[in-house]
Amino acid sequence: MEKQPEIFYDMDNTLLEMSKYLVGSYSGKIKNYGAINDMTEEDIVRKLHEKGLFAQFTPIQGAVNTLKRLTKTDYKIGIISQPMINEHCISEKNYTLEKYFPFIDLRNVTYTFNKYLLSANNRILIDDHIHHLENWEKMGGIAICFTRGYNKKWKGLRITKHSEIFEILEHLEKGDI
């Protein structure tokens, strides 16, 4: 690889645990329904717009140490996240980043619905959402899937834990990938 790539990390369900929190927050409701699958899309959307939601997420195991380690390298690190359209989502996401990732400059955080607009040759996106990964690759970037139960159909590069990024970066540097 000619120059060090820029690495963009998604937040929800990649750096921060969102799904477990949402499921846990519905535990009483699930007992009534019998299963999470019985919740309506409206129930989930309503929850995603609740004030305080994004300030309660915690880092996925290994995320903090991996990003801290990456910031000590020559790689440029950024965060890219798709926000909810409400008055508190971005401020709560920034609060959570400052709390758990204080070594990431908030000027390197981008909120957009169209992540692919930042894609370029030599830019890496680590995300859990296949749609974002596919669009990133179409625009010439390198897409790496952070494994979750719902993205098994992804056929490209993938990591199951954050520390695995170092192995992929090594292969990219050697030109093996």
NORTA-V982053 format. One line per field, one symbol per residue. phi: phi as a letter, one per 40 degrees, with the letter a starting at -180 (. if undefined). psi: psi as a letter, one per 30 degrees, with the letter a starting at -180 (. if undefined). burial: b if it has 24 or more other C-alpha atoms within 12 Angstrom, else e. A space follows every 50 residues. Layout:
# NORTA-V982053
phi=???
psi=???
burial=???
This chain:
# NORTA-V982053
phi=.cbcccbbbcccgbcbcbdccccccbdcccdcchacccccccdccdccbc cgdccbcbccdgccccccccccbcccbbbbaccccacbdcccccdccccb bccccccbbbbacbddcccadgbbbbabbddccccccdcgcbbbcccbdc bcccbccabbadccccccccccccgcb
psi=kelklkkkkldkgeekjeeeeeeefgeeeeeeefkeffkleeeeeeefgk kfefffklkkkfeeeeeeeefgafkkklkkkjlljlffeeeeeeeeeeef hffkkffgkkklfiefffklkgkkkjlfjeeeeeeeeegglkkkkjklfg hffkfakkkfleffeeeeeeeeefgf.
burial=eeeebbbbbbbbbbbbbbbebbeeebeeeeeeeeeeeeeeeeeeeebbee eebbbbbbbbeebbebbeebeeeeebbbbbbbbbeeeebbebbbebbeeb beebeeeebbbeeebbebbeebbbbbbbbbebbbbbbeeebbbbbbbbee beebeebbbbbbebbeebbeeeeeeee
